[in-house]
Amino acid sequence: MPGIDQIVSLVANYQAGQYRDGAADRVNEWLTVFAAKDRVAIADELAHILRRAFFTREQAILSVHNWLDRPSDISGGIVQTWEEATFLGVQRAGGSQRAVLDLLDAEAVNMGIKRVSRCEGLKLFVYVDDVSIHGMRILNDVTPWIKETAPRVCTLLIVLQRRLLGQQDYVTNLLTTRARAVGKVLQLHWWSDHNFSREDCYRPAVIPDDPVLSAYLNRSGVEPQLRYGNATGQYFSSNESRSLLETALLMAGISVIESNPSLSPRKYIRPLGNTIWRGLGLGVPIVTWRNCPNSAPLSLWADGQVPALFPREAN
């Protein structure tokens, strides 16, 4: 199947199919921001990446089935059954945790076991989510729970379907420190179905010589963090195709910023996505069946001169 057709299929099934009507027109219009000679190659490489990085609803259901079926493995032996645990519903922004909890309950019914929403064990507390990038959402959700609700001594398990490596130690140290500050003892454990690294994210190796890009860099003070070497990571097909797509998404992101004034005042918005670090954006390749992370390239989720491929449901 050609790359364009594969992308159309993903757009058509994104967010419960609300973009099914007109999906082909949306994809073709999105491609018009790129040079005509590059459009097929850009679509083919993006489709290659999304075959691995797009997380479908079917995969999400399989993921929660695995969690439910393997409580001892997922918890590192802390519990033998999920009835010994309590699943937290503490997310303060967005609907990803609620979506995962709903999938867990629905799959538990299919498996003939107790719904996680009815489990009230105190041996383990479980925080679930689909994707964690910076770890900030976990910090913002769990900190109030620690202060207001958590027992004096407790064990917390963070269970994720997708995770960017590098956040675990930072989040663990900060949460345990915050627990001690309020006289509590917190033990933290992690599980993730799939990990990806910074080297798997979009990051150009070369900055194009473009006046609009130069003006943005001068105005914003952003310092590009360039990619070195020719590694393809776990998603890209080749260094050549990777470089073409990274540059194309960078320039498309600049176009979005220039044409979408609602994004300009936001401190951490960059052409390749939201980031708390320096650089042109985190460039996360992951897209899920229900939402696109704001740390993915802007042109994938934010409208500019053309509609976004995967319009983001804002937090």
C-alpha positions as CSV (number, residue, x, y, z in Angstrom):
1,M,0.0,0.0,0.0
2,P,1.5,3.4,-0.9
3,G,2.5,5.7,1.9
4,I,-0.3,8.2,1.2
5,D,-2.9,5.5,1.4
6,Q,-1.5,4.2,4.7
7,I,-1.6,7.7,6.2
8,V,-5.2,8.2,5.0
9,S,-6.2,4.9,6.8
10,L,-4.6,6.1,10.0
11,V,-6.3,9.5,9.8
12,A,-9.6,7.8,9.1
13,N,-9.4,5.7,12.2
14,Y,-8.0,8.4,14.5
15,Q,-10.2,9.6,17.4
16,A,-12.9,7.1,16.9
17,G,-13.1,7.9,13.1
18,Q,-14.3,11.5,13.5
19,Y,-12.1,12.4,10.5
20,R,-13.1,9.5,8.3
21,D,-15.1,11.6,6.0
22,G,-12.6,13.6,3.9
23,A,-9.5,11.8,5.3
24,A,-7.9,11.5,1.8
25,D,-8.6,15.2,1.2
26,R,-7.0,16.1,4.5
27,V,-3.9,14.1,3.8
28,N,-3.5,15.5,0.3
29,E,-4.0,19.1,1.5
30,W,-1.5,18.6,4.3
31,L,1.1,17.5,1.7
32,T,0.8,20.7,-0.3
33,V,3.0,22.5,2.2
34,F,5.9,20.5,0.9
35,A,7.7,20.8,-2.4
36,A,5.9,18.8,-5.0
37,K,9.0,16.7,-5.9
38,D,9.3,15.5,-2.3
39,R,5.7,14.7,-1.4
40,V,5.7,11.0,-2.3
41,A,9.0,10.4,-0.4
42,I,7.8,12.4,2.6
43,A,4.5,10.4,2.7
44,D,6.3,7.1,2.3
45,E,8.8,7.8,5.1
46,L,6.1,9.1,7.5
47,A,4.0,6.0,6.7
48,H,7.0,3.8,7.5
49,I,7.4,5.5,10.9
50,L,3.8,5.4,11.8
51,R,3.5,1.7,11.0
52,R,5.7,1.4,14.1
53,A,4.9,4.5,16.1
54,F,1.1,4.8,15.7
55,F,-0.5,3.1,18.7
56,T,-3.9,1.7,17.6
57,R,-6.9,1.0,19.8
58,E,-6.5,-2.7,19.1
59,Q,-2.9,-2.5,20.4
60,A,-4.2,-0.6,23.4
61,I,-6.7,-3.4,24.2
62,L,-4.0,-6.0,23.8
63,S,-1.8,-4.1,26.1
64,V,-4.4,-3.8,28.9
65,H,-5.2,-7.5,28.4
66,N,-1.6,-8.3,29.1
67,W,-1.6,-6.2,32.2
68,L,-4.7,-7.8,33.6
69,D,-3.3,-11.3,32.8
70,R,0.1,-10.8,34.4
71,P,-0.3,-9.0,37.8
72,S,2.8,-10.6,39.3
73,D,5.0,-9.8,36.3
74,I,3.8,-6.3,35.8
75,S,4.1,-5.5,39.5
76,G,7.5,-7.1,40.0
77,G,5.9,-9.7,42.3
78,I,4.4,-7.1,44.7
79,V,0.9,-8.5,44.1
80,Q,-0.4,-11.8,42.8
81,T,-3.8,-10.5,41.8
82,W,-5.0,-7.0,41.1
83,E,-7.6,-7.3,43.9
84,E,-4.6,-6.5,46.2
85,A,-4.2,-3.1,44.5
86,T,-6.1,0.2,44.0
87,F,-6.0,1.8,40.6
88,L,-5.8,5.6,40.8
89,G,-7.9,8.0,38.8
90,V,-6.0,11.2,39.6
91,Q,-5.2,12.8,36.2
92,R,-5.9,16.5,36.4
93,A,-5.7,17.3,32.8
94,G,-6.6,15.4,29.6
95,G,-8.5,12.1,29.3
96,S,-5.7,9.6,28.6
97,Q,-5.8,8.0,32.1
98,R,-9.6,7.7,32.0
99,A,-9.4,6.1,28.5
100,V,-6.9,3.5,29.8
101,L,-9.0,2.8,32.9
102,D,-12.1,2.3,30.8
103,L,-10.2,-0.1,28.5
104,L,-9.0,-2.0,31.6
105,D,-12.6,-2.3,33.0
106,A,-14.0,-3.4,29.6
107,E,-11.3,-6.0,29.1
108,A,-11.7,-7.3,32.6
109,V,-15.4,-7.9,31.9
110,N,-14.4,-9.8,28.7
111,M,-11.9,-11.9,30.7
112,G,-14.5,-12.6,33.5
113,I,-12.4,-11.0,36.2
114,K,-13.0,-8.1,38.6
115,R,-13.0,-4.6,37.2
116,V,-10.0,-2.6,38.3
117,S,-12.4,0.3,39.3
118,R,-13.7,-2.1,42.0
119,C,-10.3,-3.2,43.3
120,E,-9.6,-1.6,46.7
121,G,-6.5,-3.4,47.8
122,L,-3.9,-1.4,49.9
123,K,-0.8,-3.5,49.1
124,L,-0.2,-1.5,45.9
125,F,-1.4,1.7,44.2
126,V,-1.4,1.8,40.4
127,Y,-1.1,4.9,38.2
128,V,-1.8,4.1,34.5
129,D,-1.4,6.1,31.3
130,D,-0.9,5.5,27.6
131,V,2.2,7.7,26.9
132,S,4.6,9.6,29.1
133,I,7.1,11.9,27.6
134,H,8.6,14.4,30.0
135,G,7.1,12.9,33.2
136,M,5.5,16.2,34.1
137,R,2.0,14.9,34.0
138,I,2.9,12.1,36.4
139,L,4.4,14.6,38.7
140,N,1.4,17.0,38.5
141,D,-1.1,14.1,39.1
142,V,0.7,12.1,41.7
143,T,2.0,15.0,43.9
144,P,-1.4,16.1,45.2
145,W,-2.4,12.5,45.8
146,I,0.7,12.0,47.9
147,K,0.0,15.1,49.9
148,E,-3.8,14.6,50.4
149,T,-4.7,11.0,50.1
150,A,-1.8,8.5,50.1
151,P,-1.2,6.4,53.2
152,R,1.8,7.2,55.4
153,V,3.7,4.2,53.9
154,C,2.7,3.1,50.4
155,T,4.0,1.5,47.2
156,L,3.1,3.1,43.8
157,L,3.4,1.4,40.5
158,I,3.4,3.5,37.3
159,V,2.2,1.4,34.3
160,L,2.6,2.9,30.8
161,Q,2.0,1.7,27.3
162,R,4.7,4.0,25.8
163,R,7.5,5.9,27.5
164,L,10.4,8.2,26.5
165,L,13.5,7.0,28.3
166,G,15.2,9.3,30.7
167,Q,12.4,10.4,33.0
168,Q,12.3,7.5,35.5
169,D,15.0,8.5,37.9
170,Y,14.0,12.2,37.8
171,V,10.3,11.5,38.5
172,T,11.1,8.8,41.2
173,N,13.6,11.1,43.1
174,L,11.2,14.0,43.0
175,L,8.1,12.1,44.1
176,T,9.9,10.3,47.0
177,T,11.4,13.6,48.1
178,R,7.9,15.2,48.1
179,A,6.6,12.3,50.1
180,R,9.3,12.7,52.7
181,A,8.5,16.4,52.9
182,V,5.0,15.6,54.2
183,G,6.1,12.8,56.5
184,K,5.3,9.9,54.2
185,V,7.4,7.0,52.8
186,L,6.8,6.2,49.1
187,Q,8.3,3.3,47.1
188,L,8.0,3.7,43.4
189,H,8.1,1.1,40.7
190,W,7.7,1.3,36.9
191,W,6.4,-0.8,34.0
192,S,6.3,0.2,30.3
193,D,5.3,-1.9,27.4
194,H,7.5,-0.1,24.9
195,N,10.3,2.4,25.4
196,F,11.8,4.9,22.9
197,S,14.7,7.2,23.2
198,R,15.7,10.8,22.2
199,E,17.5,9.2,19.3
200,D,14.2,7.9,17.9
201,C,12.7,11.4,17.8
202,Y,12.7,13.9,14.9
203,R,15.8,16.1,15.2
204,P,17.4,17.6,12.0
205,A,21.1,17.1,11.3
206,V,21.3,20.3,9.3
207,I,19.6,23.7,9.7
208,P,18.2,24.9,6.3
209,D,19.3,28.2,5.0
210,D,15.9,29.9,5.1
211,P,15.1,33.5,6.0
212,V,11.8,32.7,7.8
213,L,13.6,30.0,9.9
214,S,16.4,32.4,10.6
215,A,14.0,35.1,11.7
216,Y,12.2,32.7,14.0
217,L,15.5,31.6,15.6
218,N,16.6,35.2,16.2
219,R,13.2,36.2,17.6
220,S,12.7,33.2,19.8
221,G,16.2,32.6,21.1
222,V,15.8,28.9,20.4
223,E,19.2,27.1,20.1
224,P,19.0,24.2,17.7
225,Q,20.3,20.9,19.0
226,L,21.4,19.0,15.9
227,R,21.5,15.3,15.4
228,Y,24.9,13.8,14.7
229,G,25.7,10.6,12.8
230,N,23.5,8.6,10.5
231,A,21.6,6.3,12.9
232,T,18.0,5.5,12.0
233,G,16.8,4.5,15.4
234,Q,13.9,2.1,15.7
235,Y,11.5,4.0,13.4
236,F,13.2,5.5,10.4
237,S,13.9,3.6,7.2
238,S,17.2,5.3,6.2
239,N,19.3,8.3,7.1
240,E,18.5,10.0,3.8
241,S,14.8,9.6,4.2
242,R,15.0,10.6,7.8
243,S,16.8,13.8,6.9
244,L,14.3,14.7,4.3
245,L,11.3,14.2,6.6
246,E,13.0,16.0,9.6
247,T,13.7,19.1,7.5
248,A,10.3,19.0,6.0
249,L,8.5,18.8,9.4
250,L,10.8,21.5,10.8
251,M,9.8,24.0,8.0
252,A,6.2,22.9,8.2
253,G,6.3,23.6,12.0
254,I,7.7,27.1,11.3
255,S,4.8,27.7,8.9
256,V,2.3,26.6,11.6
257,I,3.8,29.0,14.2
258,E,3.8,31.9,11.6
259,S,0.2,31.3,10.7
260,N,-1.4,30.2,14.0
261,P,-1.2,33.1,16.5
262,S,-2.6,31.1,19.3
263,L,0.6,29.1,19.5
264,S,3.1,32.0,19.6
265,P,2.7,33.0,23.3
266,R,3.2,29.5,24.5
267,K,6.7,29.3,26.0
268,Y,7.5,25.7,25.3
269,I,6.0,25.3,21.8
270,R,8.6,24.7,19.1
271,P,8.4,23.7,15.4
272,L,9.0,20.1,16.2
273,G,6.8,20.0,19.3
274,N,6.4,21.0,22.9
275,T,9.6,20.6,25.0
276,I,10.9,21.8,28.4
277,W,14.4,21.5,27.0
278,R,16.4,23.6,24.6
279,G,16.1,23.0,20.9
280,L,13.6,23.0,18.0
281,G,11.2,20.6,19.8
282,L,11.2,17.1,21.2
283,G,9.9,15.6,17.9
284,V,8.2,12.6,19.4
285,P,7.2,10.1,16.7
286,I,4.4,8.5,18.8
287,V,0.7,9.1,17.8
288,T,-2.1,7.2,19.6
289,W,-5.5,6.2,18.5
290,R,-7.1,8.8,20.7
291,N,-4.7,11.8,20.6
292,C,-1.4,13.2,19.3
293,P,1.1,14.3,21.9
294,N,1.9,18.0,21.9
295,S,5.6,17.0,21.9
296,A,5.1,15.6,18.4
297,P,6.0,17.9,15.4
298,L,3.5,20.8,15.2
299,S,2.3,20.2,11.7
300,L,1.0,16.8,12.8
301,W,-1.4,18.2,15.3
302,A,-1.8,22.0,15.0
303,D,-3.6,23.8,12.2
304,G,-1.6,26.2,10.1
305,Q,-2.0,27.1,6.5
306,V,-3.6,23.6,6.1
307,P,-5.4,21.4,8.6
308,A,-3.3,19.1,10.8
309,L,-3.1,15.4,10.1
310,F,-4.0,14.4,13.6
311,P,-5.8,17.3,15.3
312,R,-5.0,17.3,18.9
313,E,-7.6,17.1,21.6
314,A,-6.3,19.8,24.0
315,N,-5.8,19.1,27.7
